[in-house]
């Protein structure tokens, strides 16, 4: 989908990186999202106090609330997984939101980005499984009795591959569809503020999609920590 104007693409064109700018739009705006997150982190942590300032207070409420929600699913032993899960949520949420700003493109509207996030999540799920169960982690894939291995093993392999597809295509489809609707409305009725209701709904969609990705990731992590039945 061609965008009429993308600010950072034009910026890269000005410094002579036209080919990179047009071929890797999602990478450029992924860097933008990373810069925004680094800035927010710096603002939250630059002057931490016993009595928190507004920015610090917002971050503390968000982090503590999400951490306790995650611990309810994984148990106390899963608390160490929170930094990854929270990073996924914040990156996806901010990545979704930047698409609502004229001249910006949501990196989550590209399948390469969502696929990479899904791969990180699923691969780390197996890292967790090996960490907690060692070589016995294979029991998660073979079923309760040995003679069911020919049935359970293919199903489990397909299921884990489907996790990557599900996580990546769900996020990509929702964000790309929203971008397409916004672009069409801007072309057809931008002067009459027709895109504004869709943009307002987009904030809710951005939050929901980030939370769904976060929740599914936490559930995968918790499943890898459990003992095979």
Buried (B, 14 or more C-beta within 10 A) or exposed (E): EEBEEBBBBEEBBEEEBEEBBBEBBBBBBBEBBBEBBEEBEEBBEEEEEEEBEEBBEBBEEBBEEBBEBBBEEBEEEBEEBBEBBBEBBBBBBBBBBBBBEBEBBBBBBBBBBBBBBBBBBBEBBBEBBEEBBEEEBEBBBBBEEEEEEEEBBEEBEEEBEEBBEBBBBBBBBBBBEBBEBBBBBBEEEBEEEEBEEBBEEBEEBBBEBBBBBBBBBBEBBBEBBEEBE
